[in-house]
Amino acid sequence: KSAALRLKRSETDNLELSASLNSAQDAHQVVCSQLKDAQEELSSLSRKLTELQQDKVAIAAELEFCRSEDAEVKLQEAAAQKSAALRLKRSETDNLELSA
């Protein structure tokens, strides 16, 4: 009778352990699935970050080009103003010489 009770307890323990193992395996599958989803999301975000970094570099280069172009235009405008001022000065000097 005692051996029969131990056998029955052992069978019950085995059933409980089997149920626990199945539950743990189910939880493991859920975690693995979540991990796979997180890895895919991370890959997607990494690609987006790379694209944004490339956009940033392109924008910085375009901004630098615009700044240099703007500086060149300002230099040309300053040179034109200086040239016009020199022509005006010469004209005034010529007029003074002619009137004298």
Sequence and secondary structure as in RCSB ss.txt:
>XXXX:A:sequence
KSAALRLKRSETDNLELSASLNSAQDAHQVVCSQLKDAQEELSSLSRKLTELQQDKVAIAAELEFCRSEDAEVKL
QEAAAQKSAALRLKRSETDNLELSA
>XXXX:A:secstr
 HHHHHHHHHHHHHHHHHHHHHHHHHHHHHHHHHHHHHHHHHHHHHHHHHHHHHHHHHHHHHHHHHHHHHHHHHH
HHHHHHHHHHHHHHHHHHHHHHHH 
